Amino acid sequence: MRRGASGALWHSARHWLLLVSVVGLVLLADQVSKAYVAAHLPLYDSWAPVKALEDVFRFTHVRNTGAAFGLFPQGGFLFLGIAVIVSAIILYYYRQIPADAWLIRVALGLQLGGALGNALDRLRLGYVVDFFDVSYWPVFNVADSCVVLGVGGLVLVMLREERRERQRQTAQEAVNEKPGEQVSCR
């Protein structure tokens, strides 16, 4: 069945609505959590909601002028520029994603929302508010987490596609070696 112009437009609008929704939710969660921490936890103070886990996880209010997870502390505006470039690349690439690739769309939305959340902090404050403090890792925030989850989602998609391609090649080789027999490719 061939889709009309209005059907194609709606289909495209749904994809953009998914991106806007994911980015909006990430920005909301990121900015609300940062505002709450800034209002209720003095700078450099920590709070452990579960005392038994205090050595492993706590909330610590810090200011990050560097990249994600506190790397390169003096590069704040450089990273703002990088966030703008990455956002533009994501928006350009998003238009070219196949219709059924929803996981890629969500992963890119997570990355874009995270990049914009930290960029917003850099523009407004000159630094990023971080607060998740895991003992063996630099302090981070919701935006950082979403960027990492988005990258992880893309890695999963790539690994899945690689596995499917190997299965197709194996099935094709089996067909080529045994003429007359059919092998199912799933």
C-alpha positions in Angstrom: 0.0 0.0 0.0 1.4 3.4 -1.0 1.3 6.1 1.5 0.0 9.6 0.4 1.7 12.9 1.0 -0.2 13.5 4.2 0.6 10.0 5.5 4.3 10.5 4.8 4.2 13.9 6.5 2.5 12.4 9.6 5.0 9.6 9.6 7.9 12.1 9.5 6.3 14.3 12.2 6.0 11.2 14.5 9.7 10.7 14.2 10.5 14.3 15.1 7.9 14.2 17.9 9.8 11.2 19.3 13.0 13.2 19.3 11.4 16.3 20.8 9.8 14.2 23.5 13.0 12.4 24.5 15.0 15.6 24.4 12.3 17.4 26.4 12.1 14.7 29.1 15.9 14.6 29.4 16.1 18.4 29.7 13.3 18.5 32.3 14.8 15.8 34.4 18.3 17.3 34.1 17.4 20.9 34.8 15.0 20.1 37.7 17.5 17.8 39.4 20.3 20.4 39.1 18.0 23.2 40.4 17.0 21.0 43.3 20.6 20.1 44.2 21.7 23.7 43.9 18.9 24.9 46.1 19.1 22.2 48.8 22.7 21.0 49.0 25.4 23.6 49.7 28.4 23.6 47.3 30.8 20.7 48.0 28.5 19.2 50.7 27.4 15.6 50.4 24.3 13.7 51.4 23.9 10.0 51.6 20.3 8.9 51.3 21.2 5.4 52.4 23.8 5.4 55.1 24.9 1.8 54.5 25.9 2.8 50.9 27.6 6.1 51.8 31.0 4.8 50.9 29.7 3.8 47.4 27.0 6.3 46.5 26.0 9.8 47.7 24.9 13.1 46.3 27.7 15.8 46.3 27.1 19.2 44.9 30.0 20.3 42.6 30.6 22.8 39.8 32.2 21.3 36.7 33.9 23.7 34.3 35.2 20.9 32.1 33.9 18.1 30.0 31.7 15.2 31.2 32.7 13.6 34.5 35.0 16.6 35.3 37.6 15.9 32.6 39.6 18.9 31.2 38.4 21.4 33.9 39.4 24.6 32.0 37.7 23.8 28.7 34.2 25.0 29.4 33.5 27.1 26.4 35.3 24.8 24.1 32.9 22.1 25.2 30.0 24.4 24.6 31.1 24.7 21.0 31.5 21.0 20.7 28.0 20.5 22.1 26.6 22.8 19.4 28.5 20.9 16.7 27.4 17.5 18.0 23.8 18.7 18.3 23.9 19.9 14.6 25.3 16.5 13.5 22.6 14.6 15.4 19.9 16.7 13.9 21.3 16.2 10.4 21.8 12.5 10.8 18.3 12.0 12.5 16.6 12.9 9.1 18.3 10.0 7.5 17.5 7.2 10.0 15.3 4.4 8.6 11.7 4.5 9.7 11.8 1.4 11.8 15.0 2.3 13.7 13.3 3.6 16.9 16.2 2.6 19.2 18.6 4.7 17.2 16.1 7.6 17.4 15.8 7.3 21.2 19.5 6.9 21.6 20.2 10.1 19.6 17.5 11.9 21.6 19.2 10.9 24.8 22.5 12.2 23.5 21.0 15.4 22.2 19.1 16.1 25.5 22.2 15.4 27.5 24.4 17.7 25.4 21.8 20.5 25.5 21.3 20.1 29.2 24.9 20.7 30.0 25.2 23.4 27.3 22.3 25.2 28.9 24.2 25.2 32.2 27.4 26.5 30.6 25.5 29.3 28.9 23.5 30.3 32.0 26.0 29.6 34.8 29.5 29.2 33.2 29.7 25.7 34.7 27.7 22.5 34.9 26.1 21.3 38.2 27.1 17.7 39.0 25.9 15.7 41.9 25.8 11.9 41.4 28.9 10.8 43.4 29.9 7.1 42.9 33.1 6.4 44.9 35.1 5.1 42.0 33.9 7.6 39.3 34.0 11.4 38.9 30.8 13.2 40.0 28.2 13.4 37.2 24.6 14.4 36.5 21.5 13.3 34.6 22.7 14.9 31.3 26.0 12.9 31.5 24.0 9.7 32.2 21.7 10.3 29.2 24.7 10.8 26.9 26.3 7.6 28.1 22.9 5.7 27.8 22.5 7.1 24.3 26.0 5.9 23.2 25.3 2.5 24.8 22.0 2.2 22.8 23.9 3.0 19.6 26.5 0.4 20.4 23.8 -2.2 21.1 22.2 -1.5 17.7 25.6 -1.8 15.9 26.4 -5.1 17.7 22.9 -6.4 16.8 23.3 -5.4 13.1 26.8 -6.9 13.0 25.4 -10.2 14.3 22.5 -10.2 11.8 25.0 -9.5 9.0 27.2 -12.4 10.0 24.1 -14.6 10.1 23.0 -13.5 6.6 26.5 -14.2 5.3 26.6 -17.6 6.9 23.2 -18.4 5.4 24.3 -17.2 2.0 27.5 -19.2 2.1 25.4 -22.3 3.0 23.1 -21.7 0.0 26.1 -21.2 -2.3 27.8 -24.4 -1.1 24.7 -26.6 -1.4 22.8 -25.8 -4.6 19.1 -26.8 -4.6 18.8 -26.6 -0.8 17.2 -23.5 0.8 18.4 -22.0 4.1 16.2 -19.7 6.1 17.7 -16.3 7.0 16.3 -14.9 10.2 
